[in-house]
């Protein structure tokens, strides 16, 4: 391991906080694997569309759809986990965590 200090990370600020929502700034470095997963899922969706257009077997189509669904769920959980981690690391008076909103956000993926 290096003794060097890691450079400051940039943040993805998706929008201004909305009352009653779970607002979290996302560390763009932590979102790199999420973006890769989403781009892979995007490609899989294109493949599913082609499969349907070609009249492929229902089982093959549904299997691919299940894989995309799982990839999207995992990406969503990774986003929430990254946001929660950021909230815990940057406790400050202006960084209030609305636990009910976070629970609602988390359960929206279930």
Kinemage of the C-alpha trace (Angstrom):
@kinemage 1
@onewidth
@group {chain A} dominant
@subgroup {mainchain}
@vectorlist {calphas} color= white
{ca unk a 1} P 0.000 0.000 0.000
{ca unk a 2} L 1.114 3.494 -0.712
{ca unk a 3} L 1.416 6.167 1.970
{ca unk a 4} L 0.190 8.780 -0.494
{ca unk a 5} L -2.978 10.642 0.293
{ca unk a 6} L -5.778 9.860 -2.113
{ca unk a 7} L -6.850 12.822 -4.248
{ca unk a 8} L -10.124 14.522 -3.448
{ca unk a 9} L -12.987 12.799 -5.187
{ca unk a 10} L -15.524 14.566 -7.308
{ca unk a 11} L -19.217 14.361 -6.584
{ca unk a 12} L -22.235 13.760 -8.745
{ca unk a 13} L -24.896 16.211 -7.614
{ca unk a 14} L -28.002 14.962 -9.385
{ca unk a 15} L -30.386 17.666 -8.216
{ca unk a 16} L -31.301 19.902 -5.382
{ca unk a 17} L -32.804 18.104 -2.408
{ca unk a 18} L -36.529 17.569 -2.584
{ca unk a 19} L -38.489 17.716 0.653
{ca unk a 20} L -39.284 14.204 1.859
{ca unk a 21} L -36.683 12.597 -0.388
{ca unk a 22} L -33.438 10.863 0.441
{ca unk a 23} L -30.905 13.324 -0.983
{ca unk a 24} L -27.335 12.095 -1.211
{ca unk a 25} L -24.355 13.304 -3.167
{ca unk a 26} L -22.704 10.436 -4.978
{ca unk a 27} L -18.949 9.952 -5.153
{ca unk a 28} L -18.280 9.683 -8.896
{ca unk a 29} L -15.330 7.336 -8.297
{ca unk a 30} L -17.623 4.927 -6.450
{ca unk a 31} L -20.133 5.132 -9.305
{ca unk a 32} L -17.688 3.835 -11.957
{ca unk a 33} L -18.618 0.170 -11.349
{ca unk a 34} L -22.311 1.136 -11.279
{ca unk a 35} L -21.983 2.856 -14.650
{ca unk a 36} L -20.223 -0.203 -16.074
{ca unk a 37} L -23.013 -2.431 -14.810
{ca unk a 38} L -25.680 -0.128 -16.272
{ca unk a 39} L -23.940 0.048 -19.649
{ca unk a 40} L -23.723 -3.737 -19.710
{ca unk a 41} L -27.441 -3.934 -18.878
{ca unk a 42} L -28.140 -1.420 -21.654
{ca unk a 43} L -26.406 -3.733 -24.114
{ca unk a 44} L -28.337 -6.714 -22.767
{ca unk a 45} L -31.619 -4.853 -23.283
{ca unk a 46} L -30.662 -4.211 -26.903
{ca unk a 47} L -29.958 -7.928 -27.231
{ca unk a 48} L -33.340 -8.791 -25.752
{ca unk a 49} L -35.076 -6.497 -28.224
{ca unk a 50} L -33.252 -8.205 -31.099
{ca unk a 51} L -34.155 -11.628 -29.689
{ca unk a 52} L -37.836 -10.707 -29.628
{ca unk a 53} L -37.669 -9.209 -33.128
{ca unk a 54} L -36.045 -12.422 -34.375
{ca unk a 55} L -38.725 -14.556 -32.720
{ca unk a 56} L -36.329 -16.318 -30.355
{ca unk a 57} L -37.483 -18.837 -27.784
{ca unk a 58} L -39.473 -17.464 -24.843
{ca unk a 59} L -37.193 -19.177 -22.313
{ca unk a 60} L -34.092 -17.493 -23.737
{ca unk a 61} L -35.773 -14.080 -23.733
{ca unk a 62} L -37.049 -14.390 -20.172
{ca unk a 63} L -33.656 -15.652 -18.962
{ca unk a 64} L -31.990 -12.551 -20.406
{ca unk a 65} L -34.688 -10.300 -18.933
{ca unk a 66} L -34.089 -11.813 -15.488
{ca unk a 67} L -30.351 -11.165 -15.837
{ca unk a 68} L -30.958 -7.506 -16.743
{ca unk a 69} L -33.407 -7.098 -13.893
{ca unk a 70} L -30.866 -8.453 -11.414
{ca unk a 71} L -28.139 -6.195 -12.826
{ca unk a 72} L -30.369 -3.143 -12.445
{ca unk a 73} L -31.277 -4.104 -8.868
{ca unk a 74} L -27.621 -4.547 -7.949
{ca unk a 75} L -26.767 -1.182 -9.505
{ca unk a 76} L -29.561 0.459 -7.513
{ca unk a 77} L -28.381 -1.092 -4.255
{ca unk a 78} L -24.818 0.021 -5.011
{ca unk a 79} L -26.012 3.605 -5.541
{ca unk a 80} L -27.898 3.573 -2.249
{ca unk a 81} L -24.973 1.991 -0.398
{ca unk a 82} L -22.582 4.589 -1.830
{ca unk a 83} L -24.897 7.404 -0.831
{ca unk a 84} L -25.293 6.037 2.677
{ca unk a 85} L -21.542 5.622 3.017
{ca unk a 86} L -21.084 9.241 1.933
{ca unk a 87} L -23.692 10.419 4.450
{ca unk a 88} L -21.908 8.582 7.251
{ca unk a 89} L -18.490 9.913 6.276
{ca unk a 90} L -19.608 13.521 5.964
{ca unk a 91} L -21.724 14.146 9.025
{ca unk a 92} L -22.469 17.832 9.293
{ca unk a 93} L -25.362 20.034 10.410
{ca unk a 94} L -26.473 20.590 6.796
{ca unk a 95} L -26.210 16.875 5.941
{ca unk a 96} L -29.320 15.566 7.697
{ca unk a 97} L -30.338 12.027 6.790
{ca unk a 98} L -34.078 11.385 6.479
{ca unk a 99} L -34.181 7.726 7.487
{ca unk a 100} L -37.812 7.258 6.424
{ca unk a 101} L -37.000 8.574 2.941
{ca unk a 102} L -33.902 6.354 2.756
{ca unk a 103} L -35.953 3.320 3.766
{ca unk a 104} L -38.544 4.146 1.097
{ca unk a 105} L -35.788 4.527 -1.509
{ca unk a 106} L -34.187 1.240 -0.492
{ca unk a 107} L -37.491 -0.643 -0.512
{ca unk a 108} L -38.372 0.740 -3.924
{ca unk a 109} L -35.817 -1.721 -5.307
{ca unk a 110} L -37.399 -4.706 -3.560
